Amino acid sequence: MAALTSSQEARELDADTILELLANRRRRYLLYALRGHEEPIELSTLAETVAGWEHDVPPDEVAKNEYKSVYVSSVQCHVPKLDDAGVVDHDEDNHTVVLADNFEQLEPYLRIVVEDEPENSTLHAALQTGSGEGLLGQIRENVARLKQ
């Protein structure tokens, strides 16, 4: 994935930072939702998507309290942590988020942890049909190349 716009300079993320960023499922879900998007996405849209994946329902069927939980924790904790690491750019005035330069350092690890996500879920289906052939398709392709 090409580097996206970033207001921060790219810096090398150490192993502890990478593991901490990916240790939380909600942060991983935010990153899955942002993959393949070059334009900023409204935080409310991301929260609906993530809440849907967490509760295995379409985003428009997410209960208000489930959406609110994801939105508040994203605004107060997860997005600032990703922004501080230079993985996303968060525009607080417009309430939007976009991937930043340091995402490239996380992506190989994100491709590994995605294998632990539930197979029969709305998240799994979204990852299959995401940008291009989907994240899971890219993983399979990479594994096939390694076996050759």
N, C-alpha and C positions, 0 to 999 in steps of 0.2 A: 504494500500500500504506500502510495506517495505521501510524503510529509505534508501535513495540512498547515494552515495558517496558525501562527503561535505568537503570542506577545512575550513569551519567555525564551531565553536562549536554551538550546538543547544541552543537557548535561548527562553524563553517564550515571545511570541508576545502579546502586549497589544491590547485591543479592537480597539483603535484608529488606530493603525498600520494595523491591519487586514482589517478594513473598508476602510482605505486609499488605500491599495493594491488592493482591489477588486472593488473599486469605478470606476476604468477606464476599459471600455469594452475591449480595446486592451490588457491590462494586463491579463484580464480574458481569452481572446482568446489564449494568449501565454501559459497560464497555462493549458487550455484545450488541446492544441496541444502537450504539454509535458507529459501529463498523460499517464501512461502505458509504457513509454520508459525508459529503464534502462541505455541505452547508450546515450552519448551526441549527440545532434542534431545540425547541422549547422544552424547558425542564418539566413542565406539566405533561407533555407528550411522552417524554422518557419515563416519568413516574407511572403513567397509565400502562405503558408497555411492560415495565418491570413488574408492577403489581399483578398484571395479567399472567406473566410467566410464573411468578411466585405462587399464585393460587390456581394455576392451570386453567385459566378462562380467557376468552377474548378480552382485549383492553376495554371495550365498551360495556362489558359485564362486570367490571371490577366494582366492588362495594366502595362507597365513599370513604369509610374508615380505613380500608386497605390501601386505597390510593393515597390518602392523607399521610399514613404511616411512611410510605415509600417517599413521598414528596418531602416531608419534613426531614427525614433522616438523610436524604440526598442533599438537600440544601444546607443542613447544619453540619454534616459530617463527611459523607462520601465524595461529593463533588469538590469541596475544598481540599480534601486530601489528594485527590487526583490532580487538581489544579496546582497545588503546591509542588507536586512531583513533575509538573510539566507534561502530564499525560493528556490532559484536556485543557481547553481554554473556556473559562466560565465568564460570560458577560453578565454581571450582576444587574446592570441596568435593564437589559432586555430579557433576562431570565432564560438565556440560551447557553448551550454547551456544544462544543465541537472538539474532535480529537486534535491533539497537538503533536509536536515532533517526537516527544518521548514515548508515544504509544508504540512506535516501531520496536522499542526495546522490550515492551511487555508482550507483544503479539505472539512470539514463539511460545511463551509460557502459557498464554491464554489458549492457544491451540491444543496444549496438552491437557489442561484442566477441563476443557469442554467435554472431554471423553467421560467425565464423571457426572455429567448432567443427565437427568432422567430422559430415557429414550422415548417413552410414550407420553409426550407433553407438548404443550403449545410452544415452549421454548425450543424443543428439538425440531419441531416443524419449521419454526422461524429460521433456525440456523441452517436448515436444509435448503430453504428457498431464499435466503438473504442475498446480498449482492453477489453477482456472478453465480457460481455453483454452490454458494453457501460455505460456511466455515467447515462443516463436517466433510463436505465434498473435497475441499482443499486438503484436509488432513488425510483422507483416504488416498488422494493423488500423491501426496508427499511420501506416504508409507509405501505405495506401489513403486515409486521411483527408487526408494532406498532398497527395496527387495531385488531390483534388477541388477 
